[in-house]
Amino acid sequence: MWSEGTINGYKYWIKHYENGSEFGIDGGRVSKLQIRKAGTTRDLCNYDRGWDVEPANEVMEVYQQLLEKYN
């Protein structure tokens, strides 16, 4: 299932499942996650069955909120 939204001015797209897997973040339910500052194209976090761009300090709060909700 795909979800998207905005938290504190950061846009996110997240693919999550009902059960965790080896491909999820820390073995969890999130298999894809992308976070950007709204209105920009530069990824501040990008996970696609593995880290392409680990979460930048400026989006760590958003990242943690998303993991609490979806992972």
PDB file of N, CA, C and O in Angstrom:
ATOM      1  N   MET A   1       0.832  -1.171   0.000  1.00  0.00           N
ATOM      2  CA  MET A   1       0.000   0.000   0.000  1.00  0.00           C
ATOM      3  C   MET A   1       0.886   1.247   0.000  1.00  0.00           C
ATOM      4  O   MET A   1       1.858   1.323   0.751  1.00  0.00           O
ATOM      5  N   TRP A   2       0.554   2.201  -0.826  1.00  0.00           N
ATOM      6  CA  TRP A   2       1.259   3.478  -0.885  1.00  0.00           C
ATOM      7  C   TRP A   2       0.505   4.527  -0.079  1.00  0.00           C
ATOM      8  O   TRP A   2      -0.724   4.593  -0.106  1.00  0.00           O
ATOM      9  N   SER A   3       1.262   5.334   0.631  1.00  0.00           N
ATOM     10  CA  SER A   3       0.713   6.495   1.334  1.00  0.00           C
ATOM     11  C   SER A   3       1.619   7.673   1.039  1.00  0.00           C
ATOM     12  O   SER A   3       2.811   7.502   0.783  1.00  0.00           O
ATOM     13  N   GLU A   4       1.052   8.871   1.077  1.00  0.00           N
ATOM     14  CA  GLU A   4       1.858  10.078   0.913  1.00  0.00           C
ATOM     15  C   GLU A   4       1.225  11.188   1.726  1.00  0.00           C
ATOM     16  O   GLU A   4       0.046  11.143   2.078  1.00  0.00           O
ATOM     17  N   GLY A   5       2.045  12.185   2.011  1.00  0.00           N
ATOM     18  CA  GLY A   5       1.536  13.304   2.786  1.00  0.00           C
ATOM     19  C   GLY A   5       2.632  14.316   3.040  1.00  0.00           C
ATOM     20  O   GLY A   5       3.711  14.247   2.450  1.00  0.00           O
ATOM     21  N   THR A   6       2.346  15.255   3.923  1.00  0.00           N
ATOM     22  CA  THR A   6       3.298  16.302   4.285  1.00  0.00           C
ATOM     23  C   THR A   6       3.320  16.423   5.800  1.00  0.00           C
ATOM     24  O   THR A   6       2.274  16.455   6.449  1.00  0.00           O
ATOM     25  N   ILE A   7       4.520  16.490   6.351  1.00  0.00           N
ATOM     26  CA  ILE A   7       4.725  16.704   7.783  1.00  0.00           C
ATOM     27  C   ILE A   7       5.738  17.823   7.944  1.00  0.00           C
ATOM     28  O   ILE A   7       6.854  17.730   7.432  1.00  0.00           O
ATOM     29  N   ASN A   8       5.363  18.872   8.646  1.00  0.00           N
ATOM     30  CA  ASN A   8       6.279  19.993   8.939  1.00  0.00           C
ATOM     31  C   ASN A   8       6.991  20.535   7.706  1.00  0.00           C
ATOM     32  O   ASN A   8       8.164  20.902   7.780  1.00  0.00           O
ATOM     33  N   GLY A   9       6.297  20.589   6.576  1.00  0.00           N
ATOM     34  CA  GLY A   9       6.886  21.139   5.358  1.00  0.00           C
ATOM     35  C   GLY A   9       7.721  20.155   4.551  1.00  0.00           C
ATOM     36  O   GLY A   9       8.403  20.552   3.607  1.00  0.00           O
ATOM     37  N   TYR A  10       7.675  18.873   4.912  1.00  0.00           N
ATOM     38  CA  TYR A  10       8.400  17.828   4.182  1.00  0.00           C
ATOM     39  C   TYR A  10       7.403  16.860   3.570  1.00  0.00           C
ATOM     40  O   TYR A  10       6.522  16.346   4.259  1.00  0.00           O
ATOM     41  N   LYS A  11       7.542  16.614   2.277  1.00  0.00           N
ATOM     42  CA  LYS A  11       6.678  15.697   1.540  1.00  0.00           C
ATOM     43  C   LYS A  11       7.251  14.295   1.650  1.00  0.00           C
ATOM     44  O   LYS A  11       8.465  14.110   1.562  1.00  0.00           O
ATOM     45  N   TYR A  12       6.381  13.298   1.845  1.00  0.00           N
ATOM     46  CA  TYR A  12       6.856  11.920   1.905  1.00  0.00           C
ATOM     47  C   TYR A  12       5.978  11.011   1.054  1.00  0.00           C
ATOM     48  O   TYR A  12       4.793  11.271   0.846  1.00  0.00           O
ATOM     49  N   TRP A  13       6.593   9.940   0.571  1.00  0.00           N
ATOM     50  CA  TRP A  13       5.940   8.846  -0.119  1.00  0.00           C
ATOM     51  C   TRP A  13       6.441   7.591   0.563  1.00  0.00           C
ATOM     52  O   TRP A  13       7.643   7.448   0.789  1.00  0.00           O
ATOM     53  N   ILE A  14       5.541   6.678   0.897  1.00  0.00           N
ATOM     54  CA  ILE A  14       5.942   5.504   1.661  1.00  0.00           C
ATOM     55  C   ILE A  14       5.147   4.287   1.189  1.00  0.00           C
ATOM     56  O   ILE A  14       3.930   4.361   1.021  1.00  0.00           O
ATOM     57  N   LYS A  15       5.834   3.179   0.980  1.00  0.00           N
ATOM     58  CA  LYS A  15       5.181   1.920   0.640  1.00  0.00           C
ATOM     59  C   LYS A  15       5.325   1.010   1.846  1.00  0.00           C
ATOM     60  O   LYS A  15       6.435   0.740   2.305  1.00  0.00           O
ATOM     61  N   HIS A  16       4.183   0.536   2.359  1.00  0.00           N
ATOM     62  CA  HIS A  16       4.204  -0.268   3.573  1.00  0.00           C
ATOM     63  C   HIS A  16       3.246  -1.451   3.432  1.00  0.00           C
ATOM     64  O   HIS A  16       2.292  -1.416   2.654  1.00  0.00           O
ATOM     65  N   TYR A  17       3.526  -2.484   4.197  1.00  0.00           N
ATOM     66  CA  TYR A  17       2.753  -3.719   4.142  1.00  0.00           C
ATOM     67  C   TYR A  17       2.190  -4.053   5.521  1.00  0.00           C
ATOM     68  O   TYR A  17       2.503  -3.382   6.505  1.00  0.00           O
ATOM     69  N   GLU A  18       1.361  -5.089   5.590  1.00  0.00           N
ATOM     70  CA  GLU A  18       0.791  -5.514   6.860  1.00  0.00           C
ATOM     71  C   GLU A  18       1.815  -6.239   7.722  1.00  0.00           C
ATOM     72  O   GLU A  18       1.732  -6.194   8.949  1.00  0.00           O
ATOM     73  N   ASN A  19       2.776  -6.903   7.099  1.00  0.00           N
ATOM     74  CA  ASN A  19       3.787  -7.676   7.830  1.00  0.00           C
ATOM     75  C   ASN A  19       5.185  -7.178   7.482  1.00  0.00           C
ATOM     76  O   ASN A  19       5.419  -6.659   6.390  1.00  0.00           O
ATOM     77  N   GLY A  20       6.101  -7.343   8.416  1.00  0.00           N
ATOM     78  CA  GLY A  20       7.497  -6.987   8.169  1.00  0.00           C
ATOM     79  C   GLY A  20       8.149  -7.970   7.211  1.00  0.00           C
ATOM     80  O   GLY A  20       7.632  -9.061   6.968  1.00  0.00           O
ATOM     81  N   SER A  21       9.296  -7.565   6.672  1.00  0.00           N
ATOM     82  CA  SER A  21      10.051  -8.450   5.785  1.00  0.00           C
ATOM     83  C   SER A  21      11.524  -8.095   5.845  1.00  0.00           C
ATOM     84  O   SER A  21      11.908  -7.069   6.406  1.00  0.00           O
ATOM     85  N   GLU A  22      12.339  -8.951   5.263  1.00  0.00           N
ATOM     86  CA  GLU A  22      13.780  -8.705   5.230  1.00  0.00           C
ATOM     87  C   GLU A  22      14.121  -7.457   4.419  1.00  0.00           C
ATOM     88  O   GLU A  22      15.205  -6.893   4.575  1.00  0.00           O
ATOM     89  N   PHE A  23      13.205  -7.025   3.557  1.00  0.00           N
ATOM     90  CA  PHE A  23      13.439  -5.839   2.729  1.00  0.00           C
ATOM     91  C   PHE A  23      12.974  -4.551   3.387  1.00  0.00           C
ATOM     92  O   PHE A  23      13.267  -3.464   2.889  1.00  0.00           O
ATOM     93  N   GLY A  24      12.255  -4.654   4.496  1.00  0.00           N
ATOM     94  CA  GLY A  24      11.748  -3.470   5.187  1.00  0.00           C
ATOM     95  C   GLY A  24      12.820  -2.804   6.032  1.00  0.00           C
ATOM     96  O   GLY A  24      13.837  -3.418   6.354  1.00  0.00           O
ATOM     97  N   ILE A  25      12.594  -1.558   6.388  1.00  0.00           N
ATOM     98  CA  ILE A  25      13.520  -0.830   7.259  1.00  0.00           C
ATOM     99  C   ILE A  25      13.574  -1.559   8.597  1.00  0.00           C
ATOM    100  O   ILE A  25      12.548  -1.735   9.253  1.00  0.00           O
ATOM    101  N   ASP A  26      14.756  -1.977   8.996  1.00  0.00           N
ATOM    102  CA  ASP A  26      14.973  -2.745  10.234  1.00  0.00           C
ATOM    103  C   ASP A  26      14.070  -3.978  10.299  1.00  0.00           C
ATOM    104  O   ASP A  26      13.610  -4.352  11.378  1.00  0.00           O
ATOM    105  N   GLY A  27      13.814  -4.609   9.156  1.00  0.00           N
ATOM    106  CA  GLY A  27      12.975  -5.800   9.107  1.00  0.00           C
ATOM    107  C   GLY A  27      11.497  -5.510   9.289  1.00  0.00           C
ATOM    108  O   GLY A  27      10.707  -6.420   9.540  1.00  0.00           O
ATOM    109  N   GLY A  28      11.126  -4.252   9.164  1.00  0.00           N
ATOM    110  CA  GLY A  28       9.742  -3.833   9.395  1.00  0.00           C
ATOM    111  C   GLY A  28       8.883  -3.847   8.151  1.00  0.00           C
ATOM    112  O   GLY A  28       9.200  -4.521   7.171  1.00  0.00           O
ATOM    113  N   ARG A  29       7.794  -3.099   8.196  1.00  0.00           N
ATOM    114  CA  ARG A  29       6.773  -3.103   7.147  1.00  0.00           C
ATOM    115  C   ARG A  29       7.025  -2.107   6.024  1.00  0.00           C
ATOM    116  O   ARG A  29       6.379  -2.190   4.979  1.00  0.00           O
ATOM    117  N   VAL A  30       7.956  -1.159   6.215  1.00  0.00           N
ATOM    118  CA  VAL A  30       8.219  -0.120   5.206  1.00  0.00           C
ATOM    119  C   VAL A  30       9.296  -0.614   4.242  1.00  0.00           C
ATOM    120  O   VAL A  30      10.439  -0.847   4.635  1.00  0.00           O
ATOM    121  N   SER A  31       8.907  -0.772   2.952  1.00  0.00           N
ATOM    122  CA  SER A  31       9.887  -1.231   1.964  1.00  0.00           C
ATOM    123  C   SER A  31      10.405  -0.097   1.087  1.00  0.00           C
ATOM    124  O   SER A  31      11.460  -0.223   0.465  1.00  0.00           O
ATOM    125  N   LYS A  32       9.663   1.019   1.034  1.00  0.00           N
ATOM    126  CA  LYS A  32      10.108   2.185   0.268  1.00  0.00           C
ATOM    127  C   LYS A  32       9.708   3.446   1.015  1.00  0.00           C
ATOM    128  O   LYS A  32       8.608   3.540   1.559  1.00  0.00           O
ATOM    129  N   LEU A  33      10.624   4.419   1.034  1.00  0.00           N
ATOM    130  CA  LEU A  33      10.354   5.682   1.715  1.00  0.00           C
ATOM    131  C   LEU A  33      11.173   6.781   1.054  1.00  0.00           C
ATOM    132  O   LEU A  33      12.372   6.630   0.819  1.00  0.00           O
ATOM    133  N   GLN A  34      10.513   7.874   0.764  1.00  0.00           N
ATOM    134  CA  GLN A  34      11.188   9.031   0.166  1.00  0.00           C
ATOM    135  C   GLN A  34      10.686  10.277   0.896  1.00  0.00           C
ATOM    136  O   GLN A  34       9.483  10.467   1.073  1.00  0.00           O
ATOM    137  N   ILE A  35      11.634  11.125   1.318  1.00  0.00           N
ATOM    138  CA  ILE A  35      11.287  12.378   1.987  1.00  0.00           C
ATOM    139  C   ILE A  35      12.034  13.511   1.299  1.00  0.00           C
ATOM    140  O   ILE A  35      13.236  13.416   1.051  1.00  0.00           O
ATOM    141  N   ARG A  36      11.300  14.600   0.991  1.00  0.00           N
ATOM    142  CA  ARG A  36      11.872  15.807   0.380  1.00  0.00           C
ATOM    143  C   ARG A  36      11.270  17.029   1.052  1.00  0.00           C
ATOM    144  O   ARG A  36      10.161  16.967   1.582  1.00  0.00           O
ATOM    145  N   LYS A  37      11.984  18.119   1.031  1.00  0.00           N
ATOM    146  CA  LYS A  37      11.393  19.393   1.437  1.00  0.00           C
ATOM    147  C   LYS A  37      10.343  19.722   0.386  1.00  0.00           C
ATOM    148  O   LYS A  37      10.609  19.621  -0.812  1.00  0.00           O
ATOM    149  N   ALA A  38       9.160  20.112   0.823  1.00  0.00           N
ATOM    150  CA  ALA A  38       8.068  20.404  -0.111  1.00  0.00           C
ATOM    151  C   ALA A  38       8.518  21.426  -1.155  1.00  0.00           C
ATOM    152  O   ALA A  38       9.126  22.443  -0.822  1.00  0.00           O
ATOM    153  N   GLY A  39       8.214  21.142  -2.412  1.00  0.00           N
ATOM    154  CA  GLY A  39       8.553  22.044  -3.500  1.00  0.00           C
ATOM    155  C   GLY A  39       9.943  21.852  -4.078  1.00  0.00           C
ATOM    156  O   GLY A  39      10.340  22.595  -4.975  1.00  0.00           O
ATOM    157  N   THR A  40      10.699  20.864  -3.581  1.00  0.00           N
ATOM    158  CA  THR A  40      12.034  20.599  -4.112  1.00  0.00           C
ATOM    159  C   THR A  40      12.081  19.199  -4.716  1.00  0.00           C
ATOM    160  O   THR A  40      11.128  18.430  -4.594  1.00  0.00           O
ATOM    161  N   THR A  41      13.192  18.876  -5.365  1.00  0.00           N
ATOM    162  CA  THR A  41      13.344  17.551  -5.970  1.00  0.00           C
ATOM    163  C   THR A  41      14.485  16.745  -5.351  1.00  0.00           C
ATOM    164  O   THR A  41      14.725  15.607  -5.754  1.00  0.00           O
ATOM    165  N   ARG A  42      15.184  17.317  -4.384  1.00  0.00           N
ATOM    166  CA  ARG A  42      16.325  16.617  -3.774  1.00  0.00           C
ATOM    167  C   ARG A  42      15.847  15.730  -2.627  1.00  0.00           C
ATOM    168  O   ARG A  42      15.188  16.203  -1.701  1.00  0.00           O
ATOM    169  N   ASP A  43      16.181  14.448  -2.694  1.00  0.00           N
ATOM    170  CA  ASP A  43      15.819  13.521  -1.634  1.00  0.00           C
ATOM    171  C   ASP A  43      16.668  13.773  -0.394  1.00  0.00           C
ATOM    172  O   ASP A  43      17.893  13.858  -0.468  1.00  0.00           O
ATOM    173  N   LEU A  44      15.997  13.889   0.739  1.00  0.00           N
ATOM    174  CA  LEU A  44      16.681  13.992   2.030  1.00  0.00           C
ATOM    175  C   LEU A  44      16.671  12.651   2.740  1.00  0.00           C
ATOM    176  O   LEU A  44      17.348  12.463   3.751  1.00  0.00           O
ATOM    177  N   CYS A  45      15.896  11.721   2.199  1.00  0.00           N
ATOM    178  CA  CYS A  45      15.841  10.338   2.672  1.00  0.00           C
ATOM    179  C   CYS A  45      15.271   9.514   1.528  1.00  0.00           C
ATOM    180  O   CYS A  45      14.268   9.892   0.923  1.00  0.00           O
ATOM    181  N   ASN A  46      15.917   8.377   1.229  1.00  0.00           N
ATOM    182  CA  ASN A  46      15.399   7.499   0.189  1.00  0.00           C
ATOM    183  C   ASN A  46      15.789   6.063   0.516  1.00  0.00           C
ATOM    184  O   ASN A  46      16.967   5.709   0.549  1.00  0.00           O
ATOM    185  N   TYR A  47      14.766   5.248   0.755  1.00  0.00           N
ATOM    186  CA  TYR A  47      14.946   3.828   1.035  1.00  0.00           C
ATOM    187  C   TYR A  47      14.134   3.055   0.014  1.00  0.00           C
ATOM    188  O   TYR A  47      12.933   3.286  -0.129  1.00  0.00           O
ATOM    189  N   ASP A  48      14.780   2.134  -0.700  1.00  0.00           N
ATOM    190  CA  ASP A  48      14.110   1.285  -1.677  1.00  0.00           C
ATOM    191  C   ASP A  48      14.664  -0.121  -1.526  1.00  0.00           C
ATOM    192  O   ASP A  48      15.513  -0.557  -2.302  1.00  0.00           O
ATOM    193  N   ARG A  49      14.165  -0.829  -0.504  1.00  0.00           N
ATOM    194  CA  ARG A  49      14.666  -2.149  -0.106  1.00  0.00           C
ATOM    195  C   ARG A  49      16.125  -2.087   0.321  1.00  0.00           C
ATOM    196  O   ARG A  49      16.807  -3.111   0.354  1.00  0.00           O
ATOM    197  N   GLY A  50      16.593  -0.924   0.638  1.00  0.00           N
ATOM    198  CA  GLY A  50      17.948  -0.644   1.082  1.00  0.00           C
ATOM    199  C   GLY A  50      18.153   0.858   0.991  1.00  0.00           C
ATOM    200  O   GLY A  50      17.415   1.549   0.287  1.00  0.00           O
ATOM    201  N   TRP A  51      19.152   1.366   1.698  1.00  0.00           N
ATOM    202  CA  TRP A  51      19.365   2.820   1.741  1.00  0.00           C
ATOM    203  C   TRP A  51      20.072   3.326   0.500  1.00  0.00           C
ATOM    204  O   TRP A  51      21.170   2.879   0.168  1.00  0.00           O
ATOM    205  N   ASP A  52      19.428   4.267  -0.186  1.00  0.00           N
ATOM    206  CA  ASP A  52      20.061   5.043  -1.251  1.00  0.00           C
ATOM    207  C   ASP A  52      20.556   6.358  -0.655  1.00  0.00           C
ATOM    208  O   ASP A  52      21.666   6.804  -0.943  1.00  0.00           O
ATOM    209  N   VAL A  53      19.702   6.979   0.192  1.00  0.00           N
ATOM    210  CA  VAL A  53      20.053   8.213   0.906  1.00  0.00           C
ATOM    211  C   VAL A  53      19.531   8.063   2.334  1.00  0.00           C
ATOM    212  O   VAL A  53      18.322   8.094   2.564  1.00  0.00           O
ATOM    213  N   GLU A  54      20.441   7.900   3.289  1.00  0.00           N
ATOM    214  CA  GLU A  54      20.018   7.789   4.688  1.00  0.00           C
ATOM    215  C   GLU A  54      19.453   9.124   5.160  1.00  0.00           C
ATOM    216  O   GLU A  54      19.836  10.172   4.641  1.00  0.00           O
ATOM    217  N   PRO A  55      18.544   9.100   6.141  1.00  0.00           N
ATOM    218  CA  PRO A  55      17.875  10.337   6.568  1.00  0.00           C
ATOM    219  C   PRO A  55      18.858  11.424   7.017  1.00  0.00           C
ATOM    220  O   PRO A  55      19.714  11.196   7.872  1.00  0.00           O
ATOM    221  N   ALA A  56      18.711  12.599   6.422  1.00  0.00           N
ATOM    222  CA  ALA A  56      19.508  13.758   6.831  1.00  0.00           C
ATOM    223  C   ALA A  56      19.018  14.215   8.199  1.00  0.00           C
ATOM    224  O   ALA A  56      17.869  13.971   8.568  1.00  0.00           O
ATOM    225  N   ASN A  57      19.885  14.871   8.943  1.00  0.00           N
ATOM    226  CA  ASN A  57      19.511  15.349  10.282  1.00  0.00           C
ATOM    227  C   ASN A  57      18.248  16.205  10.255  1.00  0.00           C
ATOM    228  O   ASN A  57      17.432  16.126  11.173  1.00  0.00           O
ATOM    229  N   GLU A  58      18.081  17.011   9.229  1.00  0.00           N
ATOM    230  CA  GLU A  58      16.932  17.923   9.188  1.00  0.00           C
ATOM    231  C   GLU A  58      15.596  17.200   9.045  1.00  0.00           C
ATOM    232  O   GLU A  58      14.556  17.786   9.344  1.00  0.00           O
ATOM    233  N   VAL A  59      15.592  15.933   8.593  1.00  0.00           N
ATOM    234  CA  VAL A  59      14.330  15.192   8.461  1.00  0.00           C
ATOM    235  C   VAL A  59      14.217  14.041   9.458  1.00  0.00           C
ATOM    236  O   VAL A  59      13.301  13.225   9.355  1.00  0.00           O
ATOM    237  N   MET A  60      15.119  13.967  10.405  1.00  0.00           N
ATOM    238  CA  MET A  60      15.122  12.854  11.354  1.00  0.00           C
ATOM    239  C   MET A  60      13.804  12.775  12.141  1.00  0.00           C
ATOM    240  O   MET A  60      13.299  11.679  12.387  1.00  0.00           O
ATOM    241  N   GLU A  61      13.252  13.916  12.533  1.00  0.00           N
ATOM    242  CA  GLU A  61      11.983  13.913  13.274  1.00  0.00           C
ATOM    243  C   GLU A  61      10.846  13.360  12.413  1.00  0.00           C
ATOM    244  O   GLU A  61      10.034  12.566  12.889  1.00  0.00           O
ATOM    245  N   VAL A  62      10.787  13.776  11.154  1.00  0.00           N
ATOM    246  CA  VAL A  62       9.770  13.283  10.227  1.00  0.00           C
ATOM    247  C   VAL A  62       9.959  11.781  10.006  1.00  0.00           C
ATOM    248  O   VAL A  62       8.992  11.019  10.034  1.00  0.00           O
ATOM    249  N   TYR A  63      11.183  11.367   9.791  1.00  0.00           N
ATOM    250  CA  TYR A  63      11.511   9.950   9.593  1.00  0.00           C
ATOM    251  C   TYR A  63      11.040   9.122  10.785  1.00  0.00           C
ATOM    252  O   TYR A  63      10.414   8.079  10.599  1.00  0.00           O
ATOM    253  N   GLN A  64      11.325   9.564  11.985  1.00  0.00           N
ATOM    254  CA  GLN A  64      10.931   8.826  13.183  1.00  0.00           C
ATOM    255  C   GLN A  64       9.413   8.758  13.323  1.00  0.00           C
ATOM    256  O   GLN A  64       8.878   7.727  13.729  1.00  0.00           O
ATOM    257  N   GLN A  65       8.719   9.834  12.995  1.00  0.00           N
ATOM    258  CA  GLN A  65       7.253   9.837  13.051  1.00  0.00           C
ATOM    259  C   GLN A  65       6.674   8.809  12.070  1.00  0.00           C
ATOM    260  O   GLN A  65       5.725   8.093  12.390  1.00  0.00           O
ATOM    261  N   LEU A  66       7.261   8.752  10.877  1.00  0.00           N
ATOM    262  CA  LEU A  66       6.777   7.824   9.870  1.00  0.00           C
ATOM    263  C   LEU A  66       7.028   6.377  10.284  1.00  0.00           C
ATOM    264  O   LEU A  66       6.167   5.521  10.078  1.00  0.00           O
ATOM    265  N   LEU A  67       8.187   6.091  10.861  1.00  0.00           N
ATOM    266  CA  LEU A  67       8.454   4.740  11.319  1.00  0.00           C
ATOM    267  C   LEU A  67       7.514   4.326  12.435  1.00  0.00           C
ATOM    268  O   LEU A  67       7.047   3.187  12.467  1.00  0.00           O
ATOM    269  N   GLU A  68       7.232   5.244  13.355  1.00  0.00           N
ATOM    270  CA  GLU A  68       6.292   4.929  14.441  1.00  0.00           C
ATOM    271  C   GLU A  68       4.921   4.577  13.883  1.00  0.00           C
ATOM    272  O   GLU A  68       4.256   3.673  14.390  1.00  0.00           O
ATOM    273  N   LYS A  69       4.502   5.274  12.859  1.00  0.00           N
ATOM    274  CA  LYS A  69       3.166   5.054  12.296  1.00  0.00           C
ATOM    275  C   LYS A  69       3.091   3.835  11.379  1.00  0.00           C
ATOM    276  O   LYS A  69       2.120   3.081  11.440  1.00  0.00           O
ATOM    277  N   TYR A  70       4.097   3.630  10.534  1.00  0.00           N
ATOM    278  CA  TYR A  70       3.995   2.630   9.471  1.00  0.00           C
ATOM    279  C   TYR A  70       4.874   1.390   9.632  1.00  0.00           C
ATOM    280  O   TYR A  70       4.587   0.359   9.024  1.00  0.00           O
ATOM    281  N   ASN A  71       5.932   1.464  10.432  1.00  0.00           N
ATOM    282  CA  ASN A  71       6.855   0.327  10.491  1.00  0.00           C
ATOM    283  C   ASN A  71       6.480  -0.605  11.616  1.00  0.00           C
ATOM    284  O   ASN A  71       7.143  -1.622  11.823  1.00  0.00           O
TER     285      ASN A  71
END
